[in-house]
Amino acid sequence: MRFCEDTPGEPARARAAVAAWREQNPEGTAERLVDALGDQFHPDYGPVLRGALFAIDRDRATGK
């Protein structure tokens, strides 16, 4: 999948899904995240989900 072909709403949907998953799984790993949410997105979307998890964790750590 080429991410330039992605719809504008898809990254926002991924961030929302990852944020909800993180709330329910505060100690969950990126691998478990992709296992849990991967089937809701394009098969190549794993790096996007991991990136969203990193950003969410970073923002929580810095209080943003």
mmCIF file of the N, C-alpha and C atoms, coordinates in Angstrom:
data_MODEL
# 
_entry.id   MODEL 
# 
loop_
_atom_site.group_PDB 
_atom_site.id 
_atom_site.type_symbol 
_atom_site.label_atom_id 
_atom_site.label_alt_id 
_atom_site.label_comp_id 
_atom_site.label_asym_id 
_atom_site.label_entity_id 
_atom_site.label_seq_id 
_atom_site.pdbx_PDB_ins_code 
_atom_site.Cartn_x 
_atom_site.Cartn_y 
_atom_site.Cartn_z 
_atom_site.occupancy 
_atom_site.B_iso_or_equiv 
_atom_site.pdbx_formal_charge 
_atom_site.auth_seq_id 
_atom_site.auth_comp_id 
_atom_site.auth_asym_id 
_atom_site.auth_atom_id 
_atom_site.pdbx_PDB_model_num 
ATOM 1   N N  . MET A 1 1  ? 0.844  -1.179 0.000  1.00 0.00 ? 1  MET A N  1 
ATOM 2   C CA . MET A 1 1  ? 0.000  0.000  0.000  1.00 0.00 ? 1  MET A CA 1 
ATOM 3   C C  . MET A 1 1  ? 0.883  1.234  0.000  1.00 0.00 ? 1  MET A C  1 
ATOM 4   N N  . ARG A 1 2  ? 0.546  2.156  -0.824 1.00 0.00 ? 2  ARG A N  1 
ATOM 5   C CA . ARG A 1 2  ? 1.236  3.448  -0.811 1.00 0.00 ? 2  ARG A CA 1 
ATOM 6   C C  . ARG A 1 2  ? 0.411  4.390  0.047  1.00 0.00 ? 2  ARG A C  1 
ATOM 7   N N  . PHE A 1 3  ? 1.045  4.978  1.048  1.00 0.00 ? 3  PHE A N  1 
ATOM 8   C CA . PHE A 1 3  ? 0.306  5.801  1.987  1.00 0.00 ? 3  PHE A CA 1 
ATOM 9   C C  . PHE A 1 3  ? -0.222 7.080  1.346  1.00 0.00 ? 3  PHE A C  1 
ATOM 10  N N  . CYS A 1 4  ? 0.347  7.491  0.211  1.00 0.00 ? 4  CYS A N  1 
ATOM 11  C CA . CYS A 1 4  ? -0.197 8.650  -0.486 1.00 0.00 ? 4  CYS A CA 1 
ATOM 12  C C  . CYS A 1 4  ? -1.568 8.330  -1.076 1.00 0.00 ? 4  CYS A C  1 
ATOM 13  N N  . GLU A 1 5  ? -1.896 7.054  -1.225 1.00 0.00 ? 5  GLU A N  1 
ATOM 14  C CA . GLU A 1 5  ? -3.207 6.637  -1.708 1.00 0.00 ? 5  GLU A CA 1 
ATOM 15  C C  . GLU A 1 5  ? -4.216 6.516  -0.574 1.00 0.00 ? 5  GLU A C  1 
ATOM 16  N N  . ASP A 1 6  ? -3.772 6.715  0.621  1.00 0.00 ? 6  ASP A N  1 
ATOM 17  C CA . ASP A 1 6  ? -4.606 6.604  1.805  1.00 0.00 ? 6  ASP A CA 1 
ATOM 18  C C  . ASP A 1 6  ? -5.643 7.715  1.836  1.00 0.00 ? 6  ASP A C  1 
ATOM 19  N N  . THR A 1 7  ? -6.779 7.452  2.425  1.00 0.00 ? 7  THR A N  1 
ATOM 20  C CA . THR A 1 7  ? -7.778 8.500  2.588  1.00 0.00 ? 7  THR A CA 1 
ATOM 21  C C  . THR A 1 7  ? -7.384 9.376  3.769  1.00 0.00 ? 7  THR A C  1 
ATOM 22  N N  . PRO A 1 8  ? -7.743 10.647 3.779  1.00 0.00 ? 8  PRO A N  1 
ATOM 23  C CA . PRO A 1 8  ? -7.346 11.538 4.875  1.00 0.00 ? 8  PRO A CA 1 
ATOM 24  C C  . PRO A 1 8  ? -7.850 11.085 6.241  1.00 0.00 ? 8  PRO A C  1 
ATOM 25  N N  . GLY A 1 9  ? -8.965 10.407 6.292  1.00 0.00 ? 9  GLY A N  1 
ATOM 26  C CA . GLY A 1 9  ? -9.512 9.981  7.570  1.00 0.00 ? 9  GLY A CA 1 
ATOM 27  C C  . GLY A 1 9  ? -8.856 8.749  8.175  1.00 0.00 ? 9  GLY A C  1 
ATOM 28  N N  . GLU A 1 10 ? -8.138 8.002  7.372  1.00 0.00 ? 10 GLU A N  1 
ATOM 29  C CA . GLU A 1 10 ? -7.565 6.745  7.860  1.00 0.00 ? 10 GLU A CA 1 
ATOM 30  C C  . GLU A 1 10 ? -6.518 6.943  8.966  1.00 0.00 ? 10 GLU A C  1 
ATOM 31  N N  . PRO A 1 11 ? -5.568 7.862  8.841  1.00 0.00 ? 11 PRO A N  1 
ATOM 32  C CA . PRO A 1 11 ? -4.627 8.069  9.952  1.00 0.00 ? 11 PRO A CA 1 
ATOM 33  C C  . PRO A 1 11 ? -5.326 8.524  11.237 1.00 0.00 ? 11 PRO A C  1 
ATOM 34  N N  . ALA A 1 12 ? -6.337 9.364  11.110 1.00 0.00 ? 12 ALA A N  1 
ATOM 35  C CA . ALA A 1 12 ? -7.080 9.800  12.298 1.00 0.00 ? 12 ALA A CA 1 
ATOM 36  C C  . ALA A 1 12 ? -7.816 8.620  12.932 1.00 0.00 ? 12 ALA A C  1 
ATOM 37  N N  . ARG A 1 13 ? -8.371 7.759  12.114 1.00 0.00 ? 13 ARG A N  1 
ATOM 38  C CA . ARG A 1 13 ? -9.052 6.567  12.624 1.00 0.00 ? 13 ARG A CA 1 
ATOM 39  C C  . ARG A 1 13 ? -8.057 5.642  13.323 1.00 0.00 ? 13 ARG A C  1 
ATOM 40  N N  . ALA A 1 14 ? -6.863 5.528  12.755 1.00 0.00 ? 14 ALA A N  1 
ATOM 41  C CA . ALA A 1 14 ? -5.821 4.701  13.370 1.00 0.00 ? 14 ALA A CA 1 
ATOM 42  C C  . ALA A 1 14 ? -5.409 5.280  14.723 1.00 0.00 ? 14 ALA A C  1 
ATOM 43  N N  . ARG A 1 15 ? -5.194 6.601  14.796 1.00 0.00 ? 15 ARG A N  1 
ATOM 44  C CA . ARG A 1 15 ? -4.812 7.223  16.072 1.00 0.00 ? 15 ARG A CA 1 
ATOM 45  C C  . ARG A 1 15 ? -5.889 7.021  17.131 1.00 0.00 ? 15 ARG A C  1 
ATOM 46  N N  . ALA A 1 16 ? -7.141 7.159  16.747 1.00 0.00 ? 16 ALA A N  1 
ATOM 47  C CA . ALA A 1 16 ? -8.231 6.968  17.702 1.00 0.00 ? 16 ALA A CA 1 
ATOM 48  C C  . ALA A 1 16 ? -8.293 5.520  18.188 1.00 0.00 ? 16 ALA A C  1 
ATOM 49  N N  . ALA A 1 17 ? -8.130 4.581  17.277 1.00 0.00 ? 17 ALA A N  1 
ATOM 50  C CA . ALA A 1 17 ? -8.158 3.167  17.652 1.00 0.00 ? 17 ALA A CA 1 
ATOM 51  C C  . ALA A 1 17 ? -6.985 2.825  18.568 1.00 0.00 ? 17 ALA A C  1 
ATOM 52  N N  . VAL A 1 18 ? -5.807 3.361  18.261 1.00 0.00 ? 18 VAL A N  1 
ATOM 53  C CA . VAL A 1 18 ? -4.621 3.102  19.086 1.00 0.00 ? 18 VAL A CA 1 
ATOM 54  C C  . VAL A 1 18 ? -4.791 3.725  20.464 1.00 0.00 ? 18 VAL A C  1 
ATOM 55  N N  . ALA A 1 19 ? -5.318 4.934  20.532 1.00 0.00 ? 19 ALA A N  1 
ATOM 56  C CA . ALA A 1 19 ? -5.530 5.595  21.831 1.00 0.00 ? 19 ALA A CA 1 
ATOM 57  C C  . ALA A 1 19 ? -6.502 4.789  22.687 1.00 0.00 ? 19 ALA A C  1 
ATOM 58  N N  . ALA A 1 20 ? -7.568 4.305  22.088 1.00 0.00 ? 20 ALA A N  1 
ATOM 59  C CA . ALA A 1 20 ? -8.535 3.489  22.832 1.00 0.00 ? 20 ALA A CA 1 
ATOM 60  C C  . ALA A 1 20 ? -7.893 2.185  23.297 1.00 0.00 ? 20 ALA A C  1 
ATOM 61  N N  . TRP A 1 21 ? -7.096 1.576  22.423 1.00 0.00 ? 21 TRP A N  1 
ATOM 62  C CA . TRP A 1 21 ? -6.415 0.331  22.793 1.00 0.00 ? 21 TRP A CA 1 
ATOM 63  C C  . TRP A 1 21 ? -5.452 0.571  23.951 1.00 0.00 ? 21 TRP A C  1 
ATOM 64  N N  . ARG A 1 22 ? -4.710 1.678  23.905 1.00 0.00 ? 22 ARG A N  1 
ATOM 65  C CA . ARG A 1 22 ? -3.733 1.983  24.946 1.00 0.00 ? 22 ARG A CA 1 
ATOM 66  C C  . ARG A 1 22 ? -4.432 2.182  26.298 1.00 0.00 ? 22 ARG A C  1 
ATOM 67  N N  . GLU A 1 23 ? -5.604 2.822  26.284 1.00 0.00 ? 23 GLU A N  1 
ATOM 68  C CA . GLU A 1 23 ? -6.366 3.003  27.527 1.00 0.00 ? 23 GLU A CA 1 
ATOM 69  C C  . GLU A 1 23 ? -6.696 1.658  28.160 1.00 0.00 ? 23 GLU A C  1 
ATOM 70  N N  . GLN A 1 24 ? -7.039 0.691  27.348 1.00 0.00 ? 24 GLN A N  1 
ATOM 71  C CA . GLN A 1 24 ? -7.406 -0.637 27.841 1.00 0.00 ? 24 GLN A CA 1 
ATOM 72  C C  . GLN A 1 24 ? -6.199 -1.527 28.092 1.00 0.00 ? 24 GLN A C  1 
ATOM 73  N N  . ASN A 1 25 ? -5.064 -1.191 27.521 1.00 0.00 ? 25 ASN A N  1 
ATOM 74  C CA . ASN A 1 25 ? -3.852 -2.024 27.611 1.00 0.00 ? 25 ASN A CA 1 
ATOM 75  C C  . ASN A 1 25 ? -2.642 -1.158 27.936 1.00 0.00 ? 25 ASN A C  1 
ATOM 76  N N  . PRO A 1 26 ? -2.576 -0.594 29.148 1.00 0.00 ? 26 PRO A N  1 
ATOM 77  C CA . PRO A 1 26 ? -1.490 0.341  29.464 1.00 0.00 ? 26 PRO A CA 1 
ATOM 78  C C  . PRO A 1 26 ? -0.091 -0.267 29.392 1.00 0.00 ? 26 PRO A C  1 
ATOM 79  N N  . GLU A 1 27 ? 0.023  -1.559 29.522 1.00 0.00 ? 27 GLU A N  1 
ATOM 80  C CA . GLU A 1 27 ? 1.324  -2.219 29.457 1.00 0.00 ? 27 GLU A CA 1 
ATOM 81  C C  . GLU A 1 27 ? 1.511  -3.005 28.165 1.00 0.00 ? 27 GLU A C  1 
ATOM 82  N N  . GLY A 1 28 ? 0.584  -2.854 27.228 1.00 0.00 ? 28 GLY A N  1 
ATOM 83  C CA . GLY A 1 28 ? 0.640  -3.608 25.975 1.00 0.00 ? 28 GLY A CA 1 
ATOM 84  C C  . GLY A 1 28 ? 1.816  -3.200 25.102 1.00 0.00 ? 28 GLY A C  1 
ATOM 85  N N  . THR A 1 29 ? 2.273  -4.136 24.306 1.00 0.00 ? 29 THR A N  1 
ATOM 86  C CA . THR A 1 29 ? 3.400  -3.893 23.410 1.00 0.00 ? 29 THR A CA 1 
ATOM 87  C C  . THR A 1 29 ? 2.899  -3.537 22.014 1.00 0.00 ? 29 THR A C  1 
ATOM 88  N N  . ALA A 1 30 ? 3.786  -3.004 21.206 1.00 0.00 ? 30 ALA A N  1 
ATOM 89  C CA . ALA A 1 30 ? 3.439  -2.661 19.826 1.00 0.00 ? 30 ALA A CA 1 
ATOM 90  C C  . ALA A 1 30 ? 3.013  -3.908 19.046 1.00 0.00 ? 30 ALA A C  1 
ATOM 91  N N  . GLU A 1 31 ? 3.642  -5.026 19.321 1.00 0.00 ? 31 GLU A N  1 
ATOM 92  C CA . GLU A 1 31 ? 3.281  -6.267 18.634 1.00 0.00 ? 31 GLU A CA 1 
ATOM 93  C C  . GLU A 1 31 ? 1.855  -6.678 18.980 1.00 0.00 ? 31 GLU A C  1 
ATOM 94  N N  . ARG A 1 32 ? 1.499  -6.564 20.254 1.00 0.00 ? 32 ARG A N  1 
ATOM 95  C CA . ARG A 1 32 ? 0.132  -6.908 20.656 1.00 0.00 ? 32 ARG A CA 1 
ATOM 96  C C  . ARG A 1 32 ? -0.874 -5.937 20.061 1.00 0.00 ? 32 ARG A C  1 
ATOM 97  N N  . LEU A 1 33 ? -0.478 -4.678 19.957 1.00 0.00 ? 33 LEU A N  1 
ATOM 98  C CA . LEU A 1 33 ? -1.342 -3.679 19.335 1.00 0.00 ? 33 LEU A CA 1 
ATOM 99  C C  . LEU A 1 33 ? -1.652 -4.076 17.898 1.00 0.00 ? 33 LEU A C  1 
ATOM 100 N N  . VAL A 1 34 ? -0.625 -4.393 17.131 1.00 0.00 ? 34 VAL A N  1 
ATOM 101 C CA . VAL A 1 34 ? -0.829 -4.762 15.732 1.00 0.00 ? 34 VAL A CA 1 
ATOM 102 C C  . VAL A 1 34 ? -1.652 -6.043 15.634 1.00 0.00 ? 34 VAL A C  1 
ATOM 103 N N  . ASP A 1 35 ? -1.418 -6.992 16.530 1.00 0.00 ? 35 ASP A N  1 
ATOM 104 C CA . ASP A 1 35 ? -2.223 -8.211 16.538 1.00 0.00 ? 35 ASP A CA 1 
ATOM 105 C C  . ASP A 1 35 ? -3.694 -7.897 16.801 1.00 0.00 ? 35 ASP A C  1 
ATOM 106 N N  . ALA A 1 36 ? -3.942 -6.972 17.715 1.00 0.00 ? 36 ALA A N  1 
ATOM 107 C CA . ALA A 1 36 ? -5.316 -6.657 18.099 1.00 0.00 ? 36 ALA A CA 1 
ATOM 108 C C  . ALA A 1 36 ? -6.041 -5.795 17.070 1.00 0.00 ? 36 ALA A C  1 
ATOM 109 N N  . LEU A 1 37 ? -5.341 -4.846 16.474 1.00 0.00 ? 37 LEU A N  1 
ATOM 110 C CA . LEU A 1 37 ? -5.997 -3.878 15.592 1.00 0.00 ? 37 LEU A CA 1 
ATOM 111 C C  . LEU A 1 37 ? -5.700 -4.059 14.114 1.00 0.00 ? 37 LEU A C  1 
ATOM 112 N N  . GLY A 1 38 ? -4.700 -4.847 13.813 1.00 0.00 ? 38 GLY A N  1 
ATOM 113 C CA . GLY A 1 38 ? -4.240 -4.956 12.431 1.00 0.00 ? 38 GLY A CA 1 
ATOM 114 C C  . GLY A 1 38 ? -5.301 -5.353 11.432 1.00 0.00 ? 38 GLY A C  1 
ATOM 115 N N  . ASP A 1 39 ? -6.250 -6.179 11.839 1.00 0.00 ? 39 ASP A N  1 
ATOM 116 C CA . ASP A 1 39 ? -7.264 -6.626 10.884 1.00 0.00 ? 39 ASP A CA 1 
ATOM 117 C C  . ASP A 1 39 ? -8.293 -5.543 10.559 1.00 0.00 ? 39 ASP A C  1 
ATOM 118 N N  . GLN A 1 40 ? -8.261 -4.421 11.268 1.00 0.00 ? 40 GLN A N  1 
ATOM 119 C CA . GLN A 1 40 ? -9.179 -3.313 11.004 1.00 0.00 ? 40 GLN A CA 1 
ATOM 120 C C  . GLN A 1 40 ? -8.624 -2.351 9.955  1.00 0.00 ? 40 GLN A C  1 
ATOM 121 N N  . PHE A 1 41 ? -7.374 -2.578 9.548  1.00 0.00 ? 41 PHE A N  1 
ATOM 122 C CA . PHE A 1 41 ? -6.691 -1.677 8.625  1.00 0.00 ? 41 PHE A CA 1 
ATOM 123 C C  . PHE A 1 41 ? -6.032 -2.477 7.510  1.00 0.00 ? 41 PHE A C  1 
ATOM 124 N N  . HIS A 1 42 ? -5.520 -1.773 6.532  1.00 0.00 ? 42 HIS A N  1 
ATOM 125 C CA . HIS A 1 42 ? -4.793 -2.412 5.433  1.00 0.00 ? 42 HIS A CA 1 
ATOM 126 C C  . HIS A 1 42 ? -3.645 -3.229 6.023  1.00 0.00 ? 42 HIS A C  1 
ATOM 127 N N  . PRO A 1 43 ? -3.309 -4.389 5.448  1.00 0.00 ? 43 PRO A N  1 
ATOM 128 C CA . PRO A 1 43 ? -2.236 -5.228 5.993  1.00 0.00 ? 43 PRO A CA 1 
ATOM 129 C C  . PRO A 1 43 ? -0.891 -4.516 6.140  1.00 0.00 ? 43 PRO A C  1 
ATOM 130 N N  . ASP A 1 44 ? -0.627 -3.501 5.344  1.00 0.00 ? 44 ASP A N  1 
ATOM 131 C CA . ASP A 1 44 ? 0.637  -2.768 5.432  1.00 0.00 ? 44 ASP A CA 1 
ATOM 132 C C  . ASP A 1 44 ? 0.606  -1.630 6.437  1.00 0.00 ? 44 ASP A C  1 
ATOM 133 N N  . TYR A 1 45 ? -0.445 -1.526 7.229  1.00 0.00 ? 45 TYR A N  1 
ATOM 134 C CA . TYR A 1 45 ? -0.619 -0.394 8.128  1.00 0.00 ? 45 TYR A CA 1 
ATOM 135 C C  . TYR A 1 45 ? 0.077  -0.574 9.479  1.00 0.00 ? 45 TYR A C  1 
ATOM 136 N N  . GLY A 1 46 ? 0.744  -1.674 9.697  1.00 0.00 ? 46 GLY A N  1 
ATOM 137 C CA . GLY A 1 46 ? 1.436  -1.934 10.958 1.00 0.00 ? 46 GLY A CA 1 
ATOM 138 C C  . GLY A 1 46 ? 2.370  -0.815 11.389 1.00 0.00 ? 46 GLY A C  1 
ATOM 139 N N  . PRO A 1 47 ? 3.233  -0.297 10.504 1.00 0.00 ? 47 PRO A N  1 
ATOM 140 C CA . PRO A 1 47 ? 4.117  0.797  10.909 1.00 0.00 ? 47 PRO A CA 1 
ATOM 141 C C  . PRO A 1 47 ? 3.360  2.057  11.336 1.00 0.00 ? 47 PRO A C  1 
ATOM 142 N N  . VAL A 1 48 ? 2.225  2.309  10.715 1.00 0.00 ? 48 VAL A N  1 
ATOM 143 C CA . VAL A 1 48 ? 1.428  3.480  11.099 1.00 0.00 ? 48 VAL A CA 1 
ATOM 144 C C  . VAL A 1 48 ? 0.863  3.285  12.503 1.00 0.00 ? 48 VAL A C  1 
ATOM 145 N N  . LEU A 1 49 ? 0.383  2.088  12.783 1.00 0.00 ? 49 LEU A N  1 
ATOM 146 C CA . LEU A 1 49 ? -0.152 1.798  14.115 1.00 0.00 ? 49 LEU A CA 1 
ATOM 147 C C  . LEU A 1 49 ? 0.941  1.905  15.176 1.00 0.00 ? 49 LEU A C  1 
ATOM 148 N N  . ARG A 1 50 ? 2.119  1.366  14.875 1.00 0.00 ? 50 ARG A N  1 
ATOM 149 C CA . ARG A 1 50 ? 3.235  1.463  15.822 1.00 0.00 ? 50 ARG A CA 1 
ATOM 150 C C  . ARG A 1 50 ? 3.643  2.921  16.032 1.00 0.00 ? 50 ARG A C  1 
ATOM 151 N N  . GLY A 1 51 ? 3.658  3.692  14.964 1.00 0.00 ? 51 GLY A N  1 
ATOM 152 C CA . GLY A 1 51 ? 3.994  5.115  15.066 1.00 0.00 ? 51 GLY A CA 1 
ATOM 153 C C  . GLY A 1 51 ? 2.986  5.874  15.907 1.00 0.00 ? 51 GLY A C  1 
ATOM 154 N N  . ALA A 1 52 ? 1.719  5.566  15.728 1.00 0.00 ? 52 ALA A N  1 
ATOM 155 C CA . ALA A 1 52 ? 0.680  6.217  16.534 1.00 0.00 ? 52 ALA A CA 1 
ATOM 156 C C  . ALA A 1 52 ? 0.852  5.849  18.009 1.00 0.00 ? 52 ALA A C  1 
ATOM 157 N N  . LEU A 1 53 ? 1.187  4.600  18.283 1.00 0.00 ? 53 LEU A N  1 
ATOM 158 C CA . LEU A 1 53 ? 1.410  4.186  19.670 1.00 0.00 ? 53 LEU A CA 1 
ATOM 159 C C  . LEU A 1 53 ? 2.592  4.936  20.264 1.00 0.00 ? 53 LEU A C  1 
ATOM 160 N N  . PHE A 1 54 ? 3.666  5.060  19.513 1.00 0.00 ? 54 PHE A N  1 
ATOM 161 C CA . PHE A 1 54 ? 4.832  5.797  19.984 1.00 0.00 ? 54 PHE A CA 1 
ATOM 162 C C  . PHE A 1 54 ? 4.452  7.243  20.312 1.00 0.00 ? 54 PHE A C  1 
ATOM 163 N N  . ALA A 1 55 ? 3.708  7.885  19.421 1.00 0.00 ? 55 ALA A N  1 
ATOM 164 C CA . ALA A 1 55 ? 3.320  9.281  19.626 1.00 0.00 ? 55 ALA A CA 1 
ATOM 165 C C  . ALA A 1 55 ? 2.411  9.430  20.844 1.00 0.00 ? 55 ALA A C  1 
ATOM 166 N N  . ILE A 1 56 ? 1.482  8.523  21.006 1.00 0.00 ? 56 ILE A N  1 
ATOM 167 C CA . ILE A 1 56 ? 0.574  8.586  22.154 1.00 0.00 ? 56 ILE A CA 1 
ATOM 168 C C  . ILE A 1 56 ? 1.346  8.397  23.455 1.00 0.00 ? 56 ILE A C  1 
ATOM 169 N N  . ASP A 1 57 ? 2.238  7.418  23.491 1.00 0.00 ? 57 ASP A N  1 
ATOM 170 C CA . ASP A 1 57 ? 3.039  7.187  24.686 1.00 0.00 ? 57 ASP A CA 1 
ATOM 171 C C  . ASP A 1 57 ? 3.952  8.382  24.979 1.00 0.00 ? 57 ASP A C  1 
ATOM 172 N N  . ARG A 1 58 ? 4.549  8.952  23.941 1.00 0.00 ? 58 ARG A N  1 
ATOM 173 C CA . ARG A 1 58 ? 5.407  10.118 24.118 1.00 0.00 ? 58 ARG A CA 1 
ATOM 174 C C  . ARG A 1 58 ? 4.621  11.304 24.677 1.00 0.00 ? 58 ARG A C  1 
ATOM 175 N N  . ASP A 1 59 ? 3.458  11.547 24.117 1.00 0.00 ? 59 ASP A N  1 
ATOM 176 C CA . ASP A 1 59 ? 2.641  12.663 24.571 1.00 0.00 ? 59 ASP A CA 1 
ATOM 177 C C  . ASP A 1 59 ? 2.184  12.471 26.009 1.00 0.00 ? 59 ASP A C  1 
ATOM 178 N N  . ARG A 1 60 ? 1.863  11.257 26.378 1.00 0.00 ? 60 ARG A N  1 
ATOM 179 C CA . ARG A 1 60 ? 1.473  11.009 27.775 1.00 0.00 ? 60 ARG A CA 1 
ATOM 180 C C  . ARG A 1 60 ? 2.638  11.211 28.721 1.00 0.00 ? 60 ARG A C  1 
ATOM 181 N N  . ALA A 1 61 ? 3.820  10.810 28.294 1.00 0.00 ? 61 ALA A N  1 
ATOM 182 C CA . ALA A 1 61 ? 5.002  10.952 29.148 1.00 0.00 ? 61 ALA A CA 1 
ATOM 183 C C  . ALA A 1 61 ? 5.383  12.413 29.351 1.00 0.00 ? 61 ALA A C  1 
ATOM 184 N N  . THR A 1 62 ? 5.108  13.230 28.336 1.00 0.00 ? 62 THR A N  1 
ATOM 185 C CA . THR A 1 62 ? 5.466  14.659 28.439 1.00 0.00 ? 62 THR A CA 1 
ATOM 186 C C  . THR A 1 62 ? 4.295  15.511 28.889 1.00 0.00 ? 62 THR A C  1 
ATOM 187 N N  . GLY A 1 63 ? 3.147  14.883 29.130 1.00 0.00 ? 63 GLY A N  1 
ATOM 188 C CA . GLY A 1 63 ? 1.991  15.615 29.619 1.00 0.00 ? 63 GLY A CA 1 
ATOM 189 C C  . GLY A 1 63 ? 1.257  16.428 28.585 1.00 0.00 ? 63 GLY A C  1 
ATOM 190 N N  . LYS A 1 64 ? 1.373  16.076 27.338 1.00 0.00 ? 64 LYS A N  1 
ATOM 191 C CA . LYS A 1 64 ? 0.680  16.814 26.268 1.00 0.00 ? 64 LYS A CA 1 
ATOM 192 C C  . LYS A 1 64 ? -0.701 16.271 26.045 1.00 0.00 ? 64 LYS A C  1 
# 
